[in-house]
Amino acid sequence: ASDESGPLLVEALNKGFGVALANKKPLTESPEIFKQITSNPRARWEATVGAGLPVIVTTKRLLDGGDEIEKVQGQLSGTLGFILSRLDDPSLGGFSDAVYEAERLGYTEPDPRDDLGGTDVARKCLILARYGMGLTEMNMSDLTINPLYPPEFAELPLDEFRARLPELDKEWAERINKARAEGKVLRYA
């Protein structure tokens, strides 16, 4: 989805078309676009958070029943869960191997930096905060995002980013070993 997709979806809804979203980006644009899409009964957007899990409909039922959502907790990225779980077993290779495997299996976004950079999780958090917690004016810029790669990797061309991932293997091995020594595992929250 491009930055222009939100207004196009609103226009389609206003013309009487139904829309179904799996992409989170349109719902994380402006708060106004979010409201226009999510308040329209012809819009379906369940797959934007939780893939096939009924997160949005369950949230709606809770809110319709008068419940107030105070906290949302869970593993919001299957991709990051896969990558970090794979690192628990050093025989499966390093960080770069885990990312390459996630890409090969089709788990990552087309640009894996959307996953590894925390952007995909942040978009899900923003959707849940806006919809489930009534924080409708919240924006992506209000969230703190901690990427799993150094800042200088963010602007690299995608092919170069992929090629340089092995540079991160040593640092990630040290993180994993430290967590293991403390009886812990690494997860993205």
Disulfide bonds with the S-S distance in Angstrom:
none
